[in-house]
């Protein structure tokens, strides 16, 4: 998904996680706090403080889903 204007392109990255625990294991608490790598600064124009989480329902082949935990 992307939005193109005259000077830049915005790219939205989606990642799939098996549970809230898996997100916290990667990102820590709170899970909506954005985490960046040191080299991100050379590629990103902005670095928002928060990320958005969406809950998806259904099955994806090859992805094992854990029960929701909060």
C-alpha positions as CSV (number, residue, x, y, z in Angstrom):
1,X,0.0,0.0,0.0
2,X,1.4,3.4,-0.9
3,X,0.6,7.0,-1.4
4,X,2.5,9.0,-4.0
5,X,2.7,12.8,-4.2
6,X,5.1,15.1,-6.1
7,X,8.1,14.6,-3.9
8,X,7.8,11.4,-1.9
9,X,6.2,8.0,-1.6
10,X,4.8,6.7,1.6
11,X,5.0,2.9,2.2
12,X,3.0,1.1,4.8
13,X,4.4,-2.1,6.1
14,X,2.2,-4.8,7.6
15,X,3.5,-7.6,9.7
16,X,1.5,-10.6,11.0
17,X,2.0,-11.9,14.6
18,X,0.6,-15.0,16.2
19,X,-0.3,-13.3,19.5
20,X,0.0,-10.1,21.6
21,X,2.7,-12.0,23.6
22,X,4.7,-12.4,20.4
23,X,4.4,-8.7,19.7
24,X,5.5,-7.9,23.3
25,X,8.5,-10.3,23.0
26,X,9.7,-8.3,20.0
27,X,8.7,-4.8,20.9
28,X,8.4,-4.7,24.7
29,X,5.7,-2.8,26.6
30,X,3.7,-1.0,25.6
31,X,3.2,-2.9,22.3
32,X,2.1,0.2,20.5
33,X,5.3,2.1,21.1
34,X,7.3,2.3,17.9
35,X,10.7,0.7,17.8
36,X,13.4,1.7,15.4
37,X,16.8,0.4,14.3
38,X,19.8,2.6,14.2
39,X,20.0,2.6,10.4
40,X,16.3,3.6,10.0
41,X,17.2,7.3,10.3
42,X,18.8,7.3,6.9
43,X,15.7,6.0,5.2
44,X,12.8,7.5,7.1
45,X,11.5,11.1,6.8
46,X,9.5,10.8,10.0
47,X,9.5,8.4,12.9
48,X,6.1,8.3,14.6
49,X,6.0,7.4,18.3
50,X,3.2,4.9,18.0
51,X,2.3,2.1,15.7
52,X,-1.2,0.9,14.8
53,X,-2.4,-2.6,15.6
54,X,-5.3,-4.3,13.8
55,X,-6.8,-7.7,14.7
56,X,-7.4,-10.0,11.7
57,X,-9.7,-13.0,11.7
58,X,-9.4,-16.0,9.6
59,X,-6.8,-18.5,8.5
60,X,-3.6,-18.0,6.6
61,X,-1.8,-21.0,5.2
62,X,1.5,-21.8,7.0
63,X,0.8,-19.4,9.9
64,X,0.0,-20.9,13.3
65,X,-2.3,-18.7,15.3
66,X,-2.3,-18.5,19.1
67,X,-5.4,-17.7,21.0
68,X,-5.8,-13.9,21.7
69,X,-4.1,-12.9,24.9
70,X,-4.1,-9.4,26.5
